Amino acid sequence: QLELVESGGGLVQPGGSLRLSCAGSGFTLEYYAIGWFRQAPGQEREGVSCISSSGGNTVYADSVKGRFTISRDNAKNTVDLQMNSLKPEDTAVYYCAAKAYCSGYEFPNLYNYWGQGTQVTVSS
């Protein structure tokens, strides 16, 4: 069974950090670009970042640029999202997803596979 599994979410104070991880189960991530999305209650799913299959290209939404860093370790079959300087508006369920390339990364309908999501809450 092909599956993406997110981990690392939790409750953090404003200004804090979290590191999310996306792992492949029965799924070799190195053949795919991996995107991170988030969805807050009542909001549309928002593309946050994407990394190409080789790791050579990355892209970020303006709302997280300079605070979030995406990386991948194809040997470990994981893609991480390091989130620093977190703000209350970063609160959402975070999802990872896979597709061939990062072009059009912000469009959820272009992705072939999705994880179940992990909750991130930024609050004092």
Solvent accessible surface area in square Angstrom, and as a share of the most:
residue,aa,sasa,rsa
1,Q,191,0.85
2,L,99,0.49
3,E,69,0.31
4,L,2,0.01
5,V,70,0.40
6,E,17,0.08
7,S,59,0.38
8,G,37,0.36
9,G,30,0.28
10,G,30,0.29
11,L,135,0.67
12,V,24,0.14
13,Q,121,0.54
14,P,62,0.39
15,G,55,0.53
16,G,21,0.21
17,S,57,0.37
18,L,34,0.17
19,R,123,0.45
20,L,0,0.00
21,S,30,0.19
22,C,0,0.00
23,A,37,0.29
24,G,17,0.16
25,S,50,0.32
26,G,62,0.59
27,F,10,0.04
28,T,59,0.35
29,L,1,0.00
30,E,73,0.33
31,Y,154,0.59
32,Y,55,0.21
33,A,0,0.00
34,I,0,0.00
35,G,0,0.00
36,W,0,0.00
37,F,1,0.00
38,R,18,0.07
39,Q,58,0.26
40,A,30,0.23
41,P,125,0.78
42,G,90,0.86
43,Q,115,0.51
44,E,154,0.69
45,R,76,0.28
46,E,66,0.30
47,G,6,0.06
48,V,0,0.00
49,S,0,0.00
50,C,0,0.00
51,I,4,0.02
52,S,18,0.12
53,S,39,0.25
54,S,93,0.60
55,G,26,0.25
56,G,63,0.60
57,N,103,0.53
58,T,65,0.38
59,V,52,0.30
60,Y,43,0.16
61,A,15,0.12
62,D,123,0.64
63,S,55,0.35
64,V,1,0.00
65,K,119,0.50
66,G,82,0.79
67,R,34,0.12
68,F,5,0.02
69,T,73,0.43
70,I,6,0.03
71,S,42,0.27
72,R,37,0.14
73,D,54,0.28
74,N,55,0.28
75,A,103,0.80
76,K,148,0.63
77,N,37,0.19
78,T,29,0.17
79,V,0,0.00
80,D,28,0.14
81,L,0,0.00
82,Q,41,0.18
83,M,0,0.00
84,N,60,0.31
85,S,60,0.38
86,L,2,0.01
87,K,83,0.35
88,P,76,0.48
89,E,123,0.55
90,D,0,0.00
91,T,38,0.22
92,A,2,0.02
93,V,42,0.24
94,Y,0,0.00
95,Y,32,0.12
96,C,0,0.00
97,A,0,0.00
98,A,0,0.00
99,K,13,0.05
100,A,59,0.46
101,Y,162,0.61
102,C,21,0.13
103,S,87,0.56
104,G,27,0.26
105,Y,26,0.10
106,E,76,0.34
107,F,105,0.44
108,P,44,0.28
109,N,127,0.65
110,L,86,0.43
111,Y,15,0.06
112,N,101,0.52
113,Y,72,0.27
114,W,72,0.25
115,G,5,0.05
116,Q,154,0.69
117,G,23,0.22
118,T,19,0.11
119,Q,86,0.38
120,V,0,0.00
121,T,43,0.25
122,V,4,0.02
123,S,54,0.35
124,S,126,0.81
